[in-house]
Amino acid sequence: MQRKIAMGLLSLGVSWTQLSADVSEMIFYPQADFSEGILHFNYQGSKNKNYGFMFDKGFDPNRIVYVRPKNNSIERLKDGSVKLSFANTDRYSYVQRAYKDDFLVSEKKGVYKILLSGGDCKSSPDCVTAENILTVNVPKGYGVRRYQGLDQDLKPLKSPQWQIKGNVYTLTALDVKGACVMMEIEKLKPGQTIAPVEIKPVERKPIAMAPVNKITATEVIDLSPIKKPKPKVEKQVMIAAVKPTEPKVAPIVLKAPVIEKPAVALKEPIIDKLVVSAPQPAPYFRNFQLFDNRMVALSEAGKERLREWAKAFKASGKKIIIINSYTDDIPPQRLKHLYATNEIISKARGKLVAEYLAGQGIDPKIITVNGMGDADPVASNDTEEGRSKNRRIEFVLN
């Protein structure tokens, strides 16, 4: 039954003669209950080159039910991932069964939140696809509440292009490494209609800063010697010394207040200003400040932050560290084969932070790690800005 459905869907794809160079297209056909679906991938690139699709570790090649052209090969690599390869061709396609764990983010009271990836370019770190097209065929009886175009790192696309015809939603992203579609789909009641809303990236206007006057080298030289006030004080003292009729008494009375009292008054505030309190360690970090992009690996900038944090912790006098690691509400996608749930991936990141702090001389026995997953969100998970705030590491110190 599944094979017949998959074969029939190919006739709905875009013909290769209509495609321009370097075009990736994905069409998604979910079943009515979103328990699974069909993914149809098409690609056109440069002529007479070798291309391939990479799949995560543990991927079952039997899920690929149709491949063209015939001169293709499927191999399992040493790291456990799977590669579908094509030799000396500029156009190819395949059809894959998709289970709900591949696309379903959440299901609450008849509202389905789905996330679909059109793949991304992996030939080099800076490679891009000229045209990335993703189409979702929403089942009858459902309406789209909200939809959003994201890049391969789940950040909002700068210029997403949408075409909507009935229940078919198509996203086109130009010159990007990869593209994804996020949608909220609701089962409609009889007579109910929904006006779909596109979630657009928030445009942040730059904050106007007052111009800062730059100090030139000549100004620094002129201001550095502080000698002008002293001559004024000496003149006042001399005038006061001349006024008294008895010259012998005047110097004795004036010398004590002019010389000794200012000296005592200046010493006290200087001593007070030298008292500096110990810096307090940061209470939390956003994940992008510590980890490589959507990975379980500390970035170089993250290591530097944790080194400074460790120094501040040692100076604070605190004796206990509790690390609470959080995620957003999107289940693991690319790392699903290693970390099946948000709780598992959050604990893995928390342990990574704990191990690094131990390497900075903090006793590991005083550190406790909790993988909190998507619990206790501090912002809405409906936008990337909110999800970014929810992906965080929090420290509780005692």
KAGIJO-V160736 format. One record per run of one state. SS is the DSSP state (A for helix, B for strand, O for the rest). FROM is the first residue (numbers start at 1). TO is the last residue. If there is no record, write none. Layout:
# KAGIJO-V160736
SS/FROM/TO ; SS/FROM/TO
This chain:
# KAGIJO-V160736
O/1/1 ; A/2/12 ; O/13/15 ; A/16/18 ; O/19/22 ; B/23/30 ; O/31/35 ; B/36/55 ; O/56/60 ; A/61/63 ; B/64/68 ; O/69/71 ; B/72/76 ; O/77/81 ; B/82/99 ; A/100/103 ; B/104/108 ; O/109/110 ; B/111/120 ; O/121/128 ; B/129/137 ; O/138/141 ; B/142/151 ; O/152/155 ; B/156/156 ; O/157/160 ; B/161/165 ; O/166/167 ; B/168/176 ; O/177/177 ; B/178/187 ; O/188/196 ; B/197/198 ; O/199/216 ; A/217/224 ; O/225/227 ; A/228/243 ; O/244/246 ; A/247/273 ; O/274/283 ; B/284/286 ; A/287/290 ; B/291/291 ; O/292/297 ; B/298/298 ; O/299/299 ; A/300/316 ; O/317/320 ; B/321/326 ; O/327/341 ; A/342/359 ; O/360/363 ; A/364/366 ; B/367/373 ; O/374/383 ; A/384/390 ; O/391/391 ; B/392/397 ; O/398/398
